[in-house]
């Protein structure tokens, strides 16, 4: 068989698959998405901020015919299932404002109500994407945490940057984990979540034994 551990090691140091003279195996008919389970929802007084140390308490993998369905399965397995409807809080740093537009537009197409902080709200308005303005935690009431508690927000897309965002990020993150609301902090993750939600709308995720994938 193919020494996949050796192949993976070579990829990590910069070699390319095309240069490895691998046999032309048939492409798999499925996609696998791996996710980690963090301890925030299980252990009291554990900071949700990640550092250099290993913080996961386990790993899962979603397997399906499409990337979207596999991602949705992985999210469900780490107890952060993606919503199919409801409200989405969107707050991104200045570098991400241009890239968040396509994600926000697709969420709107899927029927979600967008809630956005001032800068993000202005950007969405410029792109003719409807959103409701919402306060950051330290700006006033009702703010994002209030609306999370009021069951008006069911998904978070938040890419904070800088020291001034630290307090808001902590408050939103801790409340999200307490309420079981998926909290996505990268636009690549947000894009994957949108694909997963759209796929779940088309096809409800199914279950197959591992033997169907690996014989």
C-alpha positions as CSV (number, residue, x, y, z in Angstrom):
1,X,0.0,0.0,0.0
2,X,0.9,3.7,-0.1
3,X,3.0,4.8,2.9
4,X,0.6,7.7,3.8
5,X,2.5,8.7,6.9
6,X,5.6,9.2,4.8
7,X,3.6,11.1,2.2
8,X,2.1,13.4,4.9
9,X,5.6,14.1,6.4
10,X,6.9,15.1,3.0
11,X,3.9,17.4,2.4
12,X,4.6,19.1,5.8
13,X,8.1,20.0,4.7
14,X,6.9,21.5,1.4
15,X,7.0,18.7,-1.1
16,X,4.2,18.4,-3.6
17,X,2.0,15.4,-4.4
18,X,2.8,15.7,-8.1
19,X,6.5,15.1,-7.4
20,X,6.0,11.9,-5.4
21,X,5.3,9.5,-8.2
22,X,2.2,8.1,-6.5
23,X,0.0,5.5,-8.2
24,X,-3.2,6.7,-9.8
25,X,-5.6,5.5,-7.2
26,X,-9.3,6.2,-7.9
27,X,-10.6,9.3,-6.2
28,X,-12.6,8.6,-3.1
29,X,-16.4,9.0,-3.3
30,X,-16.5,10.8,0.0
31,X,-15.1,13.8,2.0
32,X,-13.8,13.6,5.6
33,X,-13.8,16.7,7.9
34,X,-12.0,16.5,11.2
35,X,-12.9,18.7,14.2
36,X,-11.7,18.9,17.8
37,X,-13.8,19.0,21.0
38,X,-12.7,21.8,23.4
39,X,-13.2,21.7,27.1
40,X,-15.0,25.0,27.5
41,X,-18.5,23.6,27.8
42,X,-17.5,20.7,30.1
43,X,-15.3,22.3,32.7
44,X,-16.0,25.3,34.8
45,X,-13.5,28.2,34.9
46,X,-11.6,27.0,31.8
47,X,-10.8,30.0,29.6
48,X,-12.1,29.7,26.1
49,X,-9.0,31.5,24.7
50,X,-6.6,29.2,22.9
51,X,-2.9,29.2,23.7
52,X,0.1,27.2,22.6
53,X,-0.8,24.2,24.8
54,X,-3.0,21.3,23.7
55,X,-6.5,22.2,24.8
56,X,-8.7,19.7,23.0
57,X,-10.4,16.9,24.9
58,X,-11.0,14.7,21.9
59,X,-11.4,14.7,18.1
60,X,-14.2,13.7,15.7
61,X,-14.6,13.2,12.0
62,X,-17.6,13.8,9.8
63,X,-17.7,11.6,6.6
64,X,-20.2,12.3,3.8
65,X,-20.5,12.5,0.0
66,X,-20.0,16.3,0.0
67,X,-17.9,18.7,2.0
68,X,-20.9,20.6,3.3
69,X,-22.5,17.5,4.8
70,X,-19.2,16.3,6.3
71,X,-18.6,19.6,7.9
72,X,-22.1,19.7,9.3
73,X,-21.6,16.2,10.8
74,X,-18.3,17.2,12.4
75,X,-20.0,20.2,14.0
76,X,-22.8,18.1,15.4
77,X,-20.3,15.6,16.8
78,X,-18.6,18.3,18.8
79,X,-22.0,19.5,20.1
80,X,-22.0,22.7,18.1
81,X,-24.7,21.9,15.4
82,X,-25.2,24.6,12.8
83,X,-28.7,26.2,12.7
84,X,-30.8,26.0,9.6
85,X,-32.6,29.3,10.3
86,X,-32.7,32.2,12.8
87,X,-30.3,35.0,13.5
88,X,-26.6,35.5,12.7
89,X,-24.3,37.9,14.5
90,X,-21.6,39.3,12.2
91,X,-18.7,41.4,13.4
92,X,-15.5,41.4,11.4
93,X,-12.3,43.4,11.5
94,X,-11.4,45.9,8.8
95,X,-9.3,43.4,6.9
96,X,-12.2,41.0,6.6
97,X,-14.9,43.4,5.7
98,X,-14.6,42.9,1.9
99,X,-14.4,39.2,2.2
100,X,-17.4,38.8,4.5
101,X,-19.8,40.2,1.8
102,X,-20.2,37.0,-0.1
103,X,-20.8,35.1,3.1
104,X,-23.3,37.6,4.4
105,X,-25.1,37.6,1.0
106,X,-25.4,33.8,1.1
107,X,-26.7,33.8,4.7
108,X,-29.4,36.3,3.6
109,X,-30.3,34.1,0.6
110,X,-30.7,31.2,3.0
111,X,-33.2,33.3,5.0
112,X,-31.1,34.3,8.0
113,X,-31.6,37.6,9.9
114,X,-28.2,39.3,10.1
115,X,-27.2,41.4,13.2
116,X,-24.0,43.4,12.7
117,X,-21.9,45.8,14.7
118,X,-21.5,49.4,13.4
119,X,-18.6,49.0,11.0
120,X,-19.8,45.7,9.6
121,X,-23.4,47.0,9.4
122,X,-22.2,50.0,7.3
123,X,-20.3,47.7,4.9
124,X,-23.3,45.4,4.5
125,X,-25.5,48.5,3.8
126,X,-23.1,49.6,1.1
127,X,-23.5,46.2,-0.5
128,X,-27.3,46.3,-0.2
129,X,-27.3,43.4,2.2
130,X,-30.0,43.9,5.0
131,X,-28.8,43.7,8.6
132,X,-29.9,45.0,12.0
133,X,-27.4,47.1,13.9
134,X,-26.4,45.8,17.3
135,X,-24.2,47.1,20.1
136,X,-21.0,45.5,21.1
137,X,-20.9,44.4,24.8
138,X,-19.3,47.6,26.0
139,X,-21.3,50.0,23.8
140,X,-24.8,49.9,25.3
141,X,-28.0,47.8,25.7
142,X,-29.4,45.6,24.3
143,X,-26.1,44.3,23.0
144,X,-25.0,41.1,21.3
145,X,-24.9,39.1,24.5
146,X,-28.4,40.3,25.5
147,X,-29.8,39.2,22.1
148,X,-28.0,35.8,22.5
149,X,-29.8,35.3,25.8
150,X,-33.1,36.5,24.1
151,X,-32.7,33.6,21.6
152,X,-32.4,36.0,18.6
153,X,-28.9,34.9,17.6
154,X,-28.1,31.3,16.7
155,X,-24.8,31.6,14.9
156,X,-21.8,33.9,15.4
157,X,-19.2,35.1,12.8
158,X,-16.7,37.1,14.8
159,X,-13.2,38.0,13.7
160,X,-11.9,40.4,16.3
161,X,-8.5,42.1,16.0
162,X,-6.6,44.2,18.6
163,X,-6.6,44.8,22.3
164,X,-9.8,46.8,22.2
165,X,-11.7,43.8,20.9
166,X,-10.5,41.5,23.7
167,X,-13.2,42.2,26.2
168,X,-16.0,41.9,23.7
169,X,-14.5,38.7,22.3
170,X,-14.3,37.1,25.7
171,X,-17.9,38.0,26.7
172,X,-19.4,36.8,23.4
173,X,-17.3,33.6,23.4
174,X,-18.1,32.6,26.9
175,X,-21.8,33.2,26.4
176,X,-21.8,31.3,23.1
177,X,-20.3,28.2,24.7
178,X,-22.7,28.5,27.7
179,X,-25.7,28.6,25.3
180,X,-24.4,26.1,22.7
181,X,-24.2,28.7,19.9
182,X,-21.6,28.0,17.2
183,X,-18.9,30.7,17.4
184,X,-16.9,31.0,14.2
185,X,-13.8,33.2,14.4
186,X,-12.4,32.9,10.8
187,X,-13.9,33.6,7.4
188,X,-12.8,30.2,6.1
189,X,-14.8,28.6,8.9
190,X,-17.7,30.8,8.1
191,X,-17.6,29.9,4.5
192,X,-17.5,26.2,5.4
193,X,-20.5,26.7,7.7
194,X,-22.5,28.3,5.0
195,X,-21.8,25.4,2.7
196,X,-22.9,23.0,5.4
197,X,-26.1,24.8,6.1
198,X,-27.0,25.0,2.4
199,X,-26.3,21.3,2.1
200,X,-28.4,20.4,5.1
201,X,-31.3,22.3,3.6
202,X,-31.0,20.1,0.4
203,X,-30.3,16.8,2.0
204,X,-30.6,15.7,5.6
205,X,-27.3,14.1,6.8
206,X,-27.5,10.3,6.8
207,X,-25.5,7.6,8.6
208,X,-23.4,4.8,7.0
209,X,-21.1,2.3,8.6
210,X,-17.4,2.7,8.2
211,X,-17.2,-0.5,6.3
212,X,-19.1,1.2,3.4
213,X,-16.1,3.6,3.1
214,X,-13.1,1.4,3.8
215,X,-13.2,-2.3,2.8
